[in-house]
Amino acid sequence: MKLLYVWIEEFRNIKQQGFIVDNEYKVSVEIPDGDSFGFYDSRGSRVLGASSGLWRKIFYRKFSYEKNDSYSDHLGNSPIQSITALAGENASGKSSIIECIYQRADQFNYQNKEGRYFLLVFLDTDHHSIVVRARDIWLQGFEDKKKDKRSNHGYEEYVFPLSEADPILSLQAENATKLISIYQDHREETLYEYRTMGMLAVPINVERKNFRNSFVGIFDFLCEFPQFGAEGNQIVFYLRDKKSRETAVYFKKAGLTPDEYKNYFLRKLSQLLFGTLRSYLYHEEPQFTMAGTRIKRPEEEILHQEDIACAEVLSFCTFDYPSSDSTSLVKIIWGSTPEAAISAAIAFFRKSTYVYSGKGLYDQYLNCVEQLFSSLYELDAQYFTALYKVSLPIRSEFRNVIESFGNCVMYGDEGAHWADSIISDFEWFSAGQQQMSLMFSGLYQRLKHEYGTEKNEDLILMLDEPETHMHPEAGRHFIEALDCALMHFQSAGLFRHCQIILATHSPFLIQSLSDYTANIALTESYQGRITICDFQNLQHLHLPGWPNYSFNLVMYYVFHVPTTELHDELYGYLQVARNCPYEDDLDKWFLNNTPIELTKSWIPVIRGKERDPMAVTLQRYIRNFIHHPENTKNQKYTPAELKRSIEEMLSCLAY
């Protein structure tokens, strides 16, 4: 199903606001003439004179729709059917709008305690009908078309056949559309998946999906789609010793061979991982009674003896390691890699006395440690490129090593931070590239896992300020990169069509929408209330005859910021469009064809000499001031004059 329209009756500080997602059909939601709401008990009987705290509140609304004869379909080669941008300043309600749609509803509580009242209007192309799914909003006059699914799904559904020949189906396809939301919220514990309005909703919290717990998925994604950052890049693992005063986490050392780098890495990794386990098992922080005496464990003597034995077992990796700022007079000659000693250490920890809960997790972690060392033994020494560092190209042949590191880190983090000394990174990723990789790989992994075997699924993708951490230029190309990624996902059979709803305050991102079927909804906060207004004049975002949106017009119309760059762009455009190559020519055109008059006096300075003042239009005055900063004989224009000059030039454009 394709989403057409969203209406939010009430959620937080949003009341009676709606916006267009796809305008193939024009949708209207209005307040009826009679009662606009009522209260109901758990059996669906209306309760008169009730208060909102005890009963289920239902809003009544008039609903209508009609075919949009001027509708143009989405680009044929793009998997993106439509893009809706919620644009506005910070704290203007963009994130709340997205949360209202994707958050899990308490569908089994008839009172709607979270206070979310909204409806979604779909076009069901498979069954040739309009489908409305509403949460506690009843559409008046359509009782024969209503199916109340609240008892098991928490919403009401209305089906409107688009012709008399189309019957009202008794059951719509429940899984025809999937909803995925990518957002950032460090405060929220993210659920894996749930249902909202009958759709499977999959949240991807980028804030919690950090690089440490995602590098395996990112690696897999980049192996399949190297154009998104794999080419020329590599994933690195290095070791961090918190007890060391070493400033460089990894470094090269003259005279050391790759085989020696590998040997040092294996021993240092052993020292850090096994040393952490030794401290965890045998060096517990002492506990004291109220009287100040230390509490002894029953196993204390056994643990003490095991600690002494453990020190002996780990002697192969406890020595002074090379540092970046020192030169050793003695070079250690390794006879071989310490495989036997590492195996003995793992065997020792398997048999050690374990006095805590969670022995199963501990045993699984040891399995992961053993697997990690096994994969490193087989890895060619050329990939140990410095002391305490492994560098791997992003190729599928290295997946076993990457997965071994990932499992060790995952189980170590679930334990008592047993593997904190292992640090992963992509060597040449910027923050923006990493952000994009987290989003794209997270989307790919969830699509592949959830929908890899399903066919003909539609997807609604919601993005909350995806430009965060990106360079502005990266934001300009984000939609293009997302389109490319979705095209690959679509060709892999992971979905049929995709609609995008995104919250943004990036003019660069808005500018990039000119190549897509797009809608822009402007959000504002005024006196604590959020308003949503569909931007109806998308053609005004580009100059007549220009195919792409103007960045400066986006800044002006969407973000209400008049800029000198827009003034310059408009002035130059009118010079070309009106065949007025010189400023005098354009002033004459203004005088003969518009209400614009010669209201300013400009003092020219030519070759350092001041000339007589000349009467000019406001547009020419500002243009001269911008282009001739060396001329200090004229007073700077005011912000109000800049805005007025822009408005007057905009009125001269012929769309």
ZAMARGU-4260 file (C-alpha; in steps of 0.2 Angstrom, whole numbers, plus 5000, padded with zeros to 4 digits):
<rodrens>
0) 5000/5000/5000 | 5006/5018/4996 | 5004/5031/5010 | 4995/5046/5004 | 4991/5057/5019
5) 4995/5059/5038 | 4983/5067/5050 | 4988/5070/5068 | 4973/5074/5079 | 4982/5075/5095
10) 5000/5071/5101 | 5010/5081/5113 | 5009/5099/5107 | 5002/5094/5090 | 4984/5096/5087
15) 4973/5094/5071 | 4988/5095/5059 | 4990/5085/5043 | 5002/5084/5028 | 5003/5076/5011
20) 5015/5061/5008 | 5009/5057/4990 | 4996/5068/4981 | 4989/5055/4969 | 4973/5058/4978
25) 4968/5074/4987 | 4963/5070/5005 | 4953/5081/5017 | 4949/5079/5036 | 4937/5091/5044
30) 4928/5094/5060 | 4910/5089/5059 | 4895/5101/5063 | 4889/5091/5078 | 4899/5083/5092
35) 4918/5082/5088 | 4922/5069/5101 | 4914/5057/5114 | 4919/5045/5128 | 4917/5026/5127
40) 4919/5011/5139 | 4928/4995/5136 | 4913/4987/5127 | 4911/5002/5115 | 4896/5010/5123
45) 4896/5029/5124 | 4897/5037/5141 | 4889/5054/5143 | 4895/5067/5155 | 4912/5057/5157
50) 4929/5064/5160 | 4944/5059/5150 | 4953/5051/5163 | 4942/5036/5165 | 4936/5031/5147
55) 4941/5030/5129 | 4941/5046/5120 | 4935/5045/5102 | 4936/5060/5090 | 4923/5061/5075
60) 4929/5068/5059 | 4923/5071/5041 | 4933/5062/5028 | 4934/5065/5009 | 4945/5061/4994
65) 4946/5064/4976 | 4958/5060/4962 | 4971/5072/4958 | 4970/5074/4939 | 4987/5084/4938
70) 4997/5070/4947 | 5013/5065/4940 | 5020/5048/4945 | 5037/5045/4952 | 5053/5043/4942
75) 5053/5026/4933 | 5070/5021/4937 | 5070/5025/4955 | 5064/5014/4969 | 5058/5030/4978
80) 5040/5033/4975 | 5039/5049/4985 | 5049/5059/4997 | 5041/5070/5010 | 5052/5082/5019
85) 5047/5089/5036 | 5057/5105/5036 | 5059/5118/5050 | 5070/5125/5064 | 5075/5115/5080
90) 5061/5111/5092 | 5048/5114/5079 | 5040/5097/5081 | 5048/5087/5067 | 5054/5072/5077
95) 5037/5072/5087 | 5028/5070/5070 | 5039/5055/5065 | 5038/5047/5083 | 5019/5049/5082
100) 5019/5038/5067 | 5032/5024/5071 | 5031/5023/5090 | 5023/5007/5097 | 5005/5009/5103
105) 4998/5002/5119 | 4985/4993/5108 | 4977/4983/5122 | 4973/4997/5133 | 4956/5005/5127
110) 4960/5021/5135 | 4974/5026/5124 | 4985/5032/5138 | 5000/5038/5127 | 4988/5051/5120
115) 4991/5047/5101 | 4976/5051/5090 | 4981/5050/5072 | 4976/5042/5055 | 4985/5036/5040
120) 4977/5036/5022 | 4983/5023/5010 | 4981/5019/4992 | 4979/5000/4991 | 4984/4997/4972
125) 4982/4978/4974 | 4964/4980/4979 | 4960/4996/4970 | 4954/5005/4986 | 4957/5019/4998
130) 4962/5012/5015 | 4961/5023/5031 | 4969/5016/5047 | 4965/5027/5062 | 4969/5027/5081
135) 4953/5033/5090 | 4947/5043/5076 | 4930/5038/5069 | 4925/5044/5051 | 4907/5049/5051
140) 4895/5041/5039 | 4905/5026/5034 | 4900/5013/5047 | 4897/5000/5032 | 4915/5002/5027
145) 4923/5001/5045 | 4931/4986/5053 | 4936/4989/5071 | 4952/4979/5074 | 4956/4987/5090
150) 4954/4971/5100 | 4969/4963/5092 | 4978/4977/5083 | 4974/4993/5091 | 4966/5003/5077
155) 4951/5005/5066 | 4951/5002/5047 | 4940/5010/5033 | 4940/5003/5016 | 4934/5014/5001
160) 4933/5005/4984 | 4938/5016/4970 | 4923/5010/4959 | 4907/5002/4961 | 4914/4986/4953
165) 4926/4984/4967 | 4919/4975/4982 | 4923/4980/5000 | 4935/4966/5005 | 4932/4958/5022
170) 4951/4957/5025 | 4965/4968/5019 | 4983/4962/5017 | 4990/4965/5034 | 5008/4964/5028
175) 5007/4974/5012 | 5018/4988/5020 | 5033/4989/5031 | 5038/5004/5042 | 5056/5007/5046
180) 5062/5022/5056 | 5080/5027/5057 | 5083/5040/5071 | 5095/5045/5085 | 5090/5045/5104
185) 5102/5041/5117 | 5088/5041/5130 | 5077/5027/5122 | 5079/5008/5124 | 5075/5002/5107
190) 5063/4988/5104 | 5068/4975/5090 | 5051/4976/5081 | 5033/4978/5084 | 5017/4982/5075
195) 5009/4999/5073 | 4993/5002/5063 | 4994/4984/5057 | 5011/4987/5049 | 5027/4979/5055
200) 5038/4993/5062 | 5057/4991/5064 | 5066/5005/5073 | 5084/5008/5070 | 5092/5019/5084
205) 5108/5025/5076 | 5113/5032/5093 | 5113/5015/5101 | 5119/5006/5085 | 5137/5013/5088
210) 5152/5008/5078 | 5158/4995/5091 | 5143/4985/5090 | 5140/4987/5071 | 5156/4985/5063
215) 5153/4967/5057 | 5136/4973/5049 | 5145/4988/5041 | 5159/4976/5034 | 5146/4965/5027
220) 5137/4979/5019 | 5152/4987/5011 | 5158/4970/5004 | 5141/4969/4995 | 5141/4987/4990
225) 5159/4993/4989 | 5154/5010/4981 | 5148/5016/4998 | 5165/5017/5006 | 5175/5001/5004
230) 5186/5005/4989 | 5203/5010/4996 | 5197/5008/5014 | 5201/4995/5027 | 5195/4990/5044
235) 5208/4990/5058 | 5209/4983/5075 | 5221/4989/5088 | 5224/4986/5106 | 5222/4999/5120
240) 5231/4996/5136 | 5223/5007/5149 | 5238/5005/5161 | 5251/5010/5149 | 5257/5028/5147
245) 5260/5025/5129 | 5252/5040/5119 | 5252/5031/5102 | 5239/5016/5102 | 5249/5008/5087
250) 5265/5013/5078 | 5279/5006/5067 | 5296/5001/5074 | 5312/5001/5063 | 5319/4984/5061
255) 5303/4974/5065 | 5296/4962/5052 | 5278/4958/5049 | 5280/4941/5057 | 5287/4951/5073
260) 5272/4963/5072 | 5261/4947/5072 | 5270/4939/5087 | 5269/4955/5097 | 5251/4957/5093
265) 5246/4940/5099 | 5256/4941/5115 | 5249/4959/5119 | 5231/4953/5115 | 5234/4938/5127
270) 5241/4950/5140 | 5226/4961/5139 | 5212/4948/5137 | 5219/4936/5150 | 5225/4949/5162
275) 5207/4956/5162 | 5200/4939/5166 | 5213/4936/5180 | 5208/4952/5188 | 5190/4948/5186
280) 5192/4931/5194 | 5205/4933/5207 | 5207/4952/5211 | 5189/4957/5216 | 5187/4973/5225
285) 5187/4969/5244 | 5171/4971/5254 | 5170/4976/5272 | 5157/4974/5286 | 5150/4988/5296
290) 5164/4985/5309 | 5177/4987/5296 | 5183/4969/5294 | 5186/4962/5277 | 5173/4949/5271
295) 5181/4933/5266 | 5175/4922/5253 | 5174/4903/5257 | 5184/4900/5241 | 5197/4913/5245
300) 5211/4901/5248 | 5208/4891/5232 | 5207/4908/5222 | 5223/4913/5229 | 5232/4897/5224
305) 5224/4898/5207 | 5230/4916/5205 | 5248/4911/5208 | 5246/4897/5195 | 5238/4910/5183
310) 5253/4921/5184 | 5264/4907/5179 | 5253/4902/5165 | 5253/4920/5158 | 5272/4922/5160
315) 5273/4921/5141 | 5265/4938/5138 | 5270/4948/5153 | 5286/4957/5149 | 5290/4975/5144
320) 5283/4978/5127 | 5291/4991/5114 | 5285/5009/5115 | 5285/5022/5102 | 5297/5034/5111
325) 5311/5021/5117 | 5324/5011/5108 | 5329/4994/5115 | 5347/4988/5115 | 5341/4970/5115
330) 5330/4962/5102 | 5319/4948/5106 | 5320/4933/5094 | 5304/4923/5094 | 5306/4905/5090
335) 5287/4904/5085 | 5270/4911/5088 | 5264/4907/5106 | 5250/4895/5101 | 5253/4882/5114
340) 5255/4895/5128 | 5238/4903/5122 | 5229/4886/5122 | 5236/4882/5139 | 5229/4899/5146
345) 5212/4896/5138 | 5212/4879/5146 | 5217/4886/5163 | 5203/4898/5163 | 5190/4885/5158
350) 5194/4875/5173 | 5196/4890/5185 | 5185/4892/5200 | 5170/4904/5195 | 5161/4912/5210
355) 5149/4923/5200 | 5133/4920/5191 | 5132/4919/5172 | 5144/4905/5170 | 5137/4901/5153
360) 5141/4918/5146 | 5159/4916/5153 | 5161/4900/5144 | 5154/4907/5128 | 5166/4921/5129
365) 5181/4909/5131 | 5175/4900/5115 | 5175/4917/5106 | 5192/4921/5112 | 5198/4904/5106
370) 5190/4907/5089 | 5198/4924/5088 | 5216/4918/5091 | 5213/4903/5079 | 5208/4915/5065
375) 5223/4927/5069 | 5235/4912/5068 | 5229/4909/5050 | 5230/4927/5045 | 5245/4931/5034
380) 5258/4942/5043 | 5257/4956/5030 | 5241/4962/5038 | 5250/4966/5054 | 5255/4983/5048
385) 5262/4990/5065 | 5264/4986/5083 | 5247/4981/5091 | 5238/4984/5074 | 5229/4973/5061
390) 5223/4981/5045 | 5211/4971/5033 | 5205/4976/5016 | 5186/4976/5015 | 5184/4960/5006
395) 5173/4945/5010 | 5188/4933/5012 | 5192/4941/5028 | 5174/4939/5036 | 5179/4925/5047
400) 5192/4936/5056 | 5180/4951/5057 | 5166/4940/5064 | 5178/4933/5077 | 5183/4950/5083
405) 5164/4955/5083 | 5159/4940/5093 | 5173/4942/5106 | 5168/4961/5108 | 5150/4957/5109
410) 5151/4944/5123 | 5165/4953/5131 | 5154/4969/5132 | 5140/4958/5139 | 5152/4952/5153
415) 5162/4963/5164 | 5170/4973/5149 | 5182/4959/5146 | 5186/4964/5129 | 5187/4983/5131
420) 5205/4983/5125 | 5200/4978/5107 | 5196/4994/5097 | 5189/4993/5079 | 5189/5007/5066
425) 5188/5010/5048 | 5205/5019/5044 | 5199/5032/5033 | 5181/5035/5037 | 5175/5053/5041
430) 5161/5056/5054 | 5149/5058/5040 | 5154/5042/5031 | 5153/5033/5047 | 5135/5040/5050
435) 5130/5036/5032 | 5137/5018/5034 | 5128/5015/5051 | 5111/5020/5043 | 5113/5011/5026
440) 5120/4995/5034 | 5107/4995/5048 | 5094/4997/5035 | 5101/4983/5024 | 5104/4971/5038
445) 5086/4973/5044 | 5078/4972/5027 | 5089/4957/5023 | 5084/4948/5039 | 5066/4953/5040
450) 5060/4953/5022 | 5073/4943/5012 | 5061/4929/5008 | 5046/4940/5005 | 5040/4947/4988
455) 5030/4963/4983 | 5032/4972/5000 | 5031/4991/5001 | 5042/5001/5012 | 5039/5017/5022
460) 5056/5023/5027 | 5057/5037/5040 | 5073/5047/5044 | 5075/5059/5058 | 5088/5072/5053
465) 5099/5061/5043 | 5111/5075/5040 | 5118/5075/5058 | 5137/5073/5058 | 5138/5076/5040
470) 5147/5089/5030 | 5135/5101/5021 | 5141/5094/5005 | 5138/5076/5010 | 5120/5082/5015
475) 5118/5088/4997 | 5122/5071/4990 | 5113/5060/5004 | 5097/5057/4994 | 5106/5052/4979
480) 5117/5040/4989 | 5101/5033/4997 | 5092/5031/4981 | 5107/5021/4974 | 5107/5010/4990
485) 5089/5007/4989 | 5090/5003/4970 | 5102/4989/4975 | 5091/4983/4989 | 5076/4983/4978
490) 5085/4973/4964 | 5089/4960/4978 | 5071/4958/4981 | 5070/4966/4998 | 5055/4977/4994
495) 5044/4983/4980 | 5043/5002/4982 | 5049/5014/4995 | 5042/5030/5002 | 5052/5042/5012
500) 5047/5054/5026 | 5062/5063/5033 | 5064/5077/5046 | 5077/5090/5042 | 5084/5107/5044
505) 5097/5105/5030 | 5094/5117/5015 | 5107/5106/5006 | 5096/5091/5008 | 5080/5100/5003
510) 5089/5107/4987 | 5093/5089/4982 | 5074/5084/4981 | 5071/5093/4964 | 5075/5076/4955
515) 5061/5067/4964 | 5043/5067/4967 | 5043/5077/4983 | 5032/5086/4995 | 5038/5098/5008
520) 5029/5101/5025 | 5034/5117/5035 | 5034/5114/5053 | 5034/5129/5066 | 5032/5131/5084
525) 5022/5146/5090 | 5017/5149/5108 | 5019/5130/5112 | 5009/5124/5098 | 5016/5115/5083
530) 5009/5119/5066 | 5011/5109/5049 | 5009/5118/5033 | 5011/5109/5016 | 5022/5120/5005
535) 5011/5122/4989 | 5023/5131/4978 | 5037/5119/4974 | 5040/5127/4957 | 5045/5143/4967
540) 5060/5133/4973 | 5069/5135/4956 | 5071/5149/4944 | 5060/5148/4928 | 5068/5137/4916
545) 5080/5129/4928 | 5078/5111/4932 | 5085/5110/4949 | 5080/5119/4965 | 5090/5134/4970
550) 5099/5133/4986 | 5096/5151/4990 | 5077/5150/4986 | 5076/5135/4998 | 5084/5145/5011
555) 5072/5159/5008 | 5055/5150/5006 | 5058/5135/5017 | 5069/5142/5031 | 5064/5161/5029
560) 5082/5167/5027 | 5085/5181/5014 | 5103/5180/5009 | 5115/5191/4999 | 5118/5176/4988
565) 5099/5175/4983 | 5099/5193/4979 | 5114/5191/4968 | 5106/5176/4960 | 5090/5185/4956
570) 5098/5200/4950 | 5109/5190/4938 | 5095/5180/4932 | 5084/5195/4928 | 5099/5203/4918
575) 5100/5187/4907 | 5081/5184/4906 | 5077/5202/4902 | 5092/5205/4890 | 5099/5218/4901
580) 5118/5216/4902 | 5122/5232/4911 | 5115/5239/4927 | 5108/5254/4918 | 5098/5243/4907
585) 5090/5233/4921 | 5085/5249/4930 | 5076/5255/4915 | 5067/5239/4913 | 5062/5240/4931
590) 5055/5257/4928 | 5046/5253/4912 | 5038/5236/4918 | 5037/5236/4937 | 5032/5247/4951
595) 5050/5248/4956 | 5057/5266/4957 | 5073/5275/4959 | 5073/5276/4978 | 5091/5276/4982
600) 5107/5287/4979 | 5123/5278/4975 | 5140/5287/4976 | 5152/5279/4963 | 5170/5278/4966
605) 5181/5275/4950 | 5199/5273/4951 | 5199/5280/4969 | 5190/5296/4965 | 5172/5300/4971
610) 5159/5304/4958 | 5143/5313/4958 | 5128/5303/4967 | 5117/5294/4955 | 5098/5289/4957
615) 5097/5270/4957 | 5084/5256/4961 | 5086/5248/4978 | 5090/5232/4969 | 5105/5240/4960
620) 5111/5249/4976 | 5112/5232/4985 | 5120/5224/4970 | 5133/5237/4970 | 5136/5236/4988
625) 5139/5217/4987 | 5151/5219/4972 | 5161/5234/4978 | 5166/5231/4996 | 5180/5243/4993
630) 5168/5258/4991 | 5165/5265/5008 | 5156/5280/5003 | 5139/5272/5004 | 5129/5267/5019
635) 5125/5248/5021 | 5107/5243/5017 | 5096/5236/5031 | 5090/5218/5033 | 5072/5225/5029
640) 5079/5233/5013 | 5087/5216/5008 | 5071/5207/5010 | 5061/5220/5001 | 5072/5220/4986
645) 5072/5201/4985 | 5053/5201/4986 | 5052/5214/4972 | 5063/5204/4961 | 5053/5188/4965
650) 5038/5197/4959 | 5046/5200/4942 | 5049/5181/4939 | 5037/5173/4926 | 5034/5155/4930
</rodrens>
